Amino acid sequence: MFKSGFIGIIGRPNVGKSTLLNAIVGERIAITTHKPQTTRNKIMGIRNLAEPRAAQMIFLDTPGIHRAATPLNQAMVEAATGTFGNVDLLLMMTEAADAPHPDDRFILEFLREKRFPVFLVINKIDLVDKPLLLPFIESYEKLFPFREILPVSALKGRGVDVLIEEIWKILPEGPRYFPEEMMTDRSERFIAAEIIREKITLRTHQEIPYVTAVVIDAFKEDEAKNLIRIAATIHVEKESQKGIIIGKKGAMLKEIGTRARFEMEKFFAAKVFLELFVRVAKDWTHDPRMLQEFGYGEKK
């Protein structure tokens, strides 16, 4: 018997959805930072299981669901809620605390009329005292009829094997949708752009991470030299933001490039030559045309 199915991962920003996806797949295919709204696109990660529990699990990591004000944030929320109609199971992630978060109640309103099973995955259990966990679980049981409630530490990998086991139990029989060696549906260009954006997010502050878009202009592989040449443009909204990204005498841009190149070389297992450019795309986070050009939102 071979099982397969699609599993959505949803939750408010910064609860560890991308960290969980990476832990499940066993590779770092989604960028992670300590800042909310790092994930902007839906990212697929594939986990294959061998006999005796042969299966292919296709996980869909989504942007954090929140009350969106800007067109960019609205596109992110639409990417997340658009997952609801295409899954066999939904994992709603939250983080261990002393009471349910108000935004979790907001998310649960989206799920009231849905027919698929929902697991509650409580992340960051290593950061709370165990006696607090049981009343926290009981408070969520009163909010929604979850099929399962499972505590994990995505960062440390605790509870992930139990989660996989419980998912396998309820998946239907089905085909292998993707080749066994495939980990994600995202292109190498997308991965490269996300790595650059991650380094920007980690090295800059205030509004800069949220007004930055990265576009890969060129991605050329030289197999004979085991070398990849990448040219990318970092788009911001204002000249002042461009100055921050470049830094004094180009120091910030150089550091971002060095850190991104190092990460890419580990991921692609090849030498990387990386060129970065910075351009101003005025108010791009509010421009539907530029949002689509930079890879956000559905193309009309």
C-alpha positions as CSV (number, residue, x, y, z in Angstrom):
1,M,0.0,0.0,0.0
2,F,1.4,3.4,-1.1
3,K,0.0,6.6,0.4
4,S,0.3,10.2,-0.8
5,G,-1.2,13.5,-0.1
6,F,-0.9,17.3,0.2
7,I,-0.4,18.8,3.7
8,G,-0.7,22.6,4.2
9,I,1.2,24.3,7.0
10,I,-0.4,27.5,8.2
11,G,-0.2,29.8,11.1
12,R,0.4,33.4,12.1
13,P,3.8,35.0,11.3
14,N,7.0,33.7,13.0
15,V,5.7,30.6,14.7
16,G,8.2,28.3,12.9
17,K,6.4,27.0,9.8
18,S,9.5,27.2,7.5
19,T,11.7,25.7,10.3
20,L,9.3,22.8,10.5
21,L,9.3,22.3,6.7
22,N,13.1,22.2,6.7
23,A,13.1,19.7,9.6
24,I,10.5,17.4,7.8
25,V,12.3,17.5,4.4
26,G,15.8,17.2,5.9
27,E,17.1,20.1,3.8
28,R,17.1,23.9,4.2
29,I,14.7,24.7,1.3
30,A,12.9,27.6,3.0
31,I,14.6,30.6,4.5
32,T,14.2,31.3,8.2
33,T,14.8,34.4,10.4
34,H,13.7,35.7,13.7
35,K,11.7,38.4,12.0
36,P,8.0,38.0,11.2
37,Q,6.7,37.7,7.6
38,T,10.0,36.3,6.3
39,T,8.1,33.8,4.1
40,R,6.3,35.5,1.2
41,N,5.5,32.7,-1.2
42,K,4.0,29.2,-0.9
43,I,6.9,26.7,-0.9
44,M,6.5,23.0,-1.5
45,G,8.6,20.4,0.3
46,I,8.5,16.7,-0.4
47,R,9.1,13.9,2.1
48,N,9.3,10.3,0.8
49,L,8.9,7.4,3.2
50,A,10.1,3.8,2.5
51,E,8.5,0.5,3.3
52,P,6.8,-0.6,5.5
53,R,5.1,2.8,5.5
54,A,5.8,3.8,1.9
55,A,4.4,7.3,1.2
56,Q,5.0,10.6,-0.5
57,M,4.0,13.6,1.6
58,I,3.9,17.0,-0.2
59,F,4.0,19.8,2.3
60,L,3.0,23.4,1.5
61,D,4.7,26.0,3.6
62,T,2.7,29.3,3.5
63,P,3.2,32.9,4.5
64,G,1.9,33.9,8.0
65,I,-1.8,34.7,8.1
66,H,-2.4,38.1,9.5
67,R,-4.6,41.2,9.1
68,A,-3.1,42.5,5.9
69,A,-3.0,46.3,5.2
70,T,-0.7,46.6,2.1
71,P,-1.1,44.9,-1.3
72,L,2.1,42.9,-0.6
73,N,0.7,41.6,2.7
74,Q,-2.7,40.9,1.0
75,A,-0.9,38.8,-1.6
76,M,0.9,36.9,1.1
77,V,-2.3,36.1,3.0
78,E,-4.0,35.0,-0.3
79,A,-1.1,32.6,-0.9
80,A,-1.7,31.1,2.5
81,T,-5.5,30.8,2.4
82,G,-5.4,29.6,-1.2
83,T,-3.9,26.4,0.1
84,F,-7.1,25.4,1.9
85,G,-8.8,24.1,-1.2
86,N,-6.0,21.8,-2.3
87,V,-5.0,19.7,0.7
88,D,-5.8,16.4,2.4
89,L,-4.7,17.7,5.8
90,L,-3.9,21.0,7.4
91,L,-1.2,21.6,10.0
92,M,-2.1,24.8,12.0
93,M,1.1,25.9,13.9
94,T,1.2,28.0,17.0
95,E,3.8,28.4,19.6
96,A,3.7,27.3,23.2
97,A,2.5,30.1,25.6
98,D,0.2,30.6,28.5
99,A,-2.9,31.3,26.5
100,P,-4.2,31.2,22.9
101,H,-3.1,34.0,20.7
102,P,-5.8,36.4,19.4
103,D,-4.5,35.9,15.8
104,D,-5.0,32.2,16.1
105,R,-8.7,32.8,16.8
106,F,-8.7,34.9,13.6
107,I,-7.2,32.0,11.6
108,L,-9.6,29.5,13.0
109,E,-12.5,31.5,11.6
110,F,-11.1,30.6,8.1
111,L,-11.4,26.9,9.0
112,R,-14.9,26.6,10.5
113,E,-16.6,25.3,7.3
114,K,-13.7,23.3,5.9
115,R,-14.1,19.5,5.6
116,F,-10.4,18.4,5.8
117,P,-8.8,17.3,9.1
118,V,-6.7,19.8,11.0
119,F,-3.8,19.1,13.3
120,L,-2.7,21.6,15.8
121,V,1.1,21.7,16.0
122,I,2.4,23.5,19.1
123,N,6.0,24.6,18.4
124,K,8.8,25.8,20.6
125,I,7.9,23.5,23.5
126,D,11.5,23.7,24.6
127,L,10.9,27.3,25.7
128,V,8.1,26.7,28.2
129,D,7.7,24.8,31.4
130,K,6.0,21.4,30.9
131,P,3.3,22.1,33.6
132,L,2.0,25.0,31.5
133,L,1.6,22.8,28.3
134,L,-1.4,20.8,29.4
135,P,-3.7,23.8,30.2
136,F,-2.5,25.4,27.0
137,I,-3.6,22.3,25.0
138,E,-6.9,22.2,26.8
139,S,-7.6,25.8,25.9
140,Y,-7.2,25.1,22.2
141,E,-9.3,22.0,22.4
142,K,-12.2,24.3,23.4
143,L,-11.7,26.5,20.3
144,F,-11.7,23.9,17.5
145,P,-12.2,20.2,16.9
146,F,-8.6,19.4,16.0
147,R,-8.0,15.8,14.8
148,E,-4.7,15.7,16.7
149,I,-2.7,18.1,18.9
150,L,1.0,17.5,18.7
151,P,3.8,19.4,20.6
152,V,7.1,19.8,18.7
153,S,10.4,21.7,18.7
154,A,11.0,22.3,15.0
155,L,14.4,23.9,15.6
156,K,15.6,20.9,17.6
157,G,13.7,18.2,15.7
158,R,11.8,17.0,18.7
159,G,8.4,15.5,18.0
160,V,8.8,15.6,14.2
161,D,8.9,11.8,13.8
162,V,5.7,11.5,15.8
163,L,4.1,14.1,13.6
164,I,5.1,12.3,10.4
165,E,3.7,9.0,11.9
166,E,0.3,10.7,12.7
167,I,0.2,12.2,9.2
168,W,0.8,8.8,7.6
169,K,-2.1,7.3,9.5
170,I,-4.7,9.5,7.9
171,L,-3.3,10.0,4.4
172,P,-5.2,8.2,1.6
173,E,-3.8,5.7,-0.8
174,G,-2.4,7.4,-3.8
175,P,0.3,7.7,-6.5
176,R,3.8,9.1,-6.3
177,Y,3.2,12.6,-7.6
178,F,6.9,13.7,-8.0
179,P,10.2,11.9,-8.6
180,E,11.7,10.4,-5.5
181,E,14.8,12.6,-5.7
182,M,12.8,15.8,-5.9
183,M,12.7,17.9,-2.6
184,T,10.8,21.0,-3.8
185,D,9.0,22.4,-6.8
186,R,10.8,25.7,-6.5
187,S,13.5,26.5,-9.1
188,E,17.2,27.1,-8.4
189,R,16.6,30.8,-9.3
190,F,13.9,31.1,-6.6
191,I,16.2,29.4,-4.0
192,A,19.0,31.8,-4.8
193,A,16.8,34.9,-4.6
194,E,15.4,33.7,-1.2
195,I,18.9,33.1,0.2
196,I,19.9,36.7,-0.7
197,R,16.7,38.0,0.8
198,E,17.4,36.1,4.0
199,K,20.8,37.6,4.4
200,I,19.3,41.1,3.9
201,T,16.7,40.4,6.5
202,L,19.3,39.2,9.0
203,R,21.7,42.1,8.4
204,T,19.2,45.1,8.2
205,H,16.6,46.6,10.5
206,Q,13.4,48.5,10.8
207,E,11.5,48.7,7.4
208,I,14.3,47.4,5.1
209,P,13.5,43.7,5.2
210,Y,9.9,44.4,4.3
211,V,10.5,46.7,1.3
212,T,13.1,44.5,-0.3
213,A,12.5,42.2,-3.3
214,V,15.2,40.2,-5.0
215,V,15.1,39.3,-8.7
216,I,17.6,36.9,-10.3
217,D,18.7,38.4,-13.6
218,A,21.1,35.6,-14.7
219,F,21.8,32.1,-13.5
220,K,24.4,30.3,-15.7
221,E,26.0,27.0,-14.9
222,D,29.5,25.9,-16.0
223,E,29.5,22.2,-15.4
224,A,33.1,21.8,-16.5
225,K,34.3,24.2,-13.8
226,N,31.5,23.3,-11.3
227,L,30.7,27.0,-11.2
228,I,27.4,28.9,-11.2
229,R,27.4,32.6,-12.2
230,I,24.5,34.5,-10.7
231,A,23.5,38.1,-11.2
232,A,20.7,39.5,-9.0
233,T,19.0,42.9,-8.4
234,I,17.9,44.0,-5.0
235,H,14.9,46.3,-5.3
236,V,13.9,48.8,-2.6
237,E,11.4,51.6,-2.5
238,K,13.5,54.7,-1.8
239,E,17.0,56.1,-2.4
240,S,17.6,56.2,1.4
241,Q,16.9,52.5,1.6
242,K,19.3,51.9,-1.4
243,G,22.0,53.7,0.6
244,I,21.4,51.4,3.6
245,I,21.6,48.2,1.5
246,I,24.9,49.4,-0.1
247,G,26.4,50.7,3.1
248,K,29.5,52.8,3.7
249,K,31.9,52.2,0.8
250,G,29.7,49.2,-0.2
251,A,30.4,47.4,3.0
252,M,26.9,46.2,3.7
253,L,26.3,45.0,0.1
254,K,29.6,43.1,0.2
255,E,28.8,41.4,3.4
256,I,25.3,40.4,2.2
257,G,26.9,39.0,-1.0
258,T,29.6,37.1,0.9
259,R,27.1,35.5,3.3
260,A,24.7,34.6,0.4
261,R,27.4,33.2,-1.7
262,F,28.6,30.9,1.1
263,E,25.1,29.7,1.7
264,M,24.5,29.1,-2.0
265,E,27.7,27.1,-2.4
266,K,26.6,24.8,0.4
267,F,23.1,24.3,-1.2
268,F,24.2,23.9,-4.8
269,A,27.4,22.0,-4.0
270,A,29.3,24.2,-6.5
271,K,31.4,27.4,-6.6
272,V,29.3,30.5,-7.0
273,F,30.2,33.8,-8.6
274,L,27.6,36.3,-7.3
275,E,27.0,39.9,-8.6
276,L,24.5,42.1,-6.7
277,F,22.9,45.3,-7.9
278,V,20.6,47.6,-6.0
279,R,17.8,49.6,-7.7
280,V,14.9,51.8,-6.5
281,A,11.4,50.6,-7.6
282,K,9.3,53.4,-6.1
283,D,6.5,52.1,-3.8
284,W,6.7,48.6,-5.3
285,T,4.9,47.0,-2.3
286,H,1.8,49.0,-3.3
287,D,2.0,48.5,-7.1
288,P,0.1,45.4,-8.4
289,R,2.1,45.3,-11.6
290,M,5.5,45.3,-9.8
291,L,4.2,42.8,-7.2
292,Q,3.5,40.4,-10.0
293,E,6.8,41.2,-11.7
294,F,8.7,40.4,-8.5
295,G,6.8,37.2,-8.0
296,Y,4.1,38.1,-5.5
297,G,0.4,37.6,-6.0
298,E,-1.6,35.8,-8.7
299,K,-1.1,36.8,-12.3
300,K,-4.4,38.2,-13.7
